[in-house]
Amino acid sequence: MLDLWRKLYVKSEIIRAYSLLSPALVLVILAMAVPMGLMLSFSLFTQVSMMEIDYTFTFQRYIDFFQKSLLVTLLIKSIKISFLVTFITLVTAYPVCYYIAFYVKKNKMLWLVLLTLPFWTSYLLRVFSWKIILGTKGVINSSLMNAGILNEPLTFLMYSETAVVITLTHAWAAFALLPLYVSLEKIDF
């Protein structure tokens, strides 16, 4: 049996690839899929008290969730914002990565470091910095009011879907730039 496995391993690239990937795959399953599965399974049970769970199978939590129109509205709004952020992030990151992958001949690493340099700061710091830019007394509103273009601050900039989309797009751009660049770099121009 061991001899047969050794022959298959030597002959098949797929078996070698999966055997090399198996430790990482097991780790991903243990670290991500198992907790998500546990969360899903616990959502199908009833919580009697803080530490006590009734293990009778029920869809009551989901029924209660979808009967509350506010929660359904928030779910739809969250899904809409997530798709919008993903789309805008891809639309803004793709041309930059395309340019670096196909047109930059020297110092590609320097370009990538300069692109990702802002993302070396804290996530919270980057998110809160948008408040300084988009706030009612922020950079944009103050500049427009001092220039005489506006009489009062733009309210849609802060605490709105627009602000959330802008902030999350900036926050997730780093996670789009490098994978896109690596994918484009492997394409034969």
Stockholm file with secondary structure:
# STOCKHOLM 1.0

chainA/1-189         MLDLWRKLYVKSEIIRAYSLLSPALVLVILAMAVPMGLMLSFSLFTQVSMMEIDYTFTFQRYIDFFQKSLLVTLLIKSIKISFLVTFITLVTAYPVCYYIAFYVKKNKMLWLVLLTLPFWTSYLLRVFSWKIILGTKGVINSSLMNAGILNEPLTFLMYSETAVVITLTHAWAAFALLPLYVSLEKIDF
#=GR chainA/1-189 SS CHHHHHHHHHHCHHHHHHHHHHHHHHHHIIIIIHHHHHHHHHHTSEECSSSCEECCCCCHHHHHHHHCHHHHHHHHHHHHHHHHHHHHHHHHHHHHHHHHHHTCCSCHHHHHHHHHGGGGSCHHHHHHHHHHHHSTTSHHHHHHHHTTSCSSCCSSSSSSHHHHHHHHHHHHHHHHHHHHHHHHHTSCC
#=GC SS_cons         CHHHHHHHHHHCHHHHHHHHHHHHHHHHIIIIIHHHHHHHHHHTSEECSSSCEECCCCCHHHHHHHHCHHHHHHHHHHHHHHHHHHHHHHHHHHHHHHHHHHTCCSCHHHHHHHHHGGGGSCHHHHHHHHHHHHSTTSHHHHHHHHTTSCSSCCSSSSSSHHHHHHHHHHHHHHHHHHHHHHHHHTSCC
//
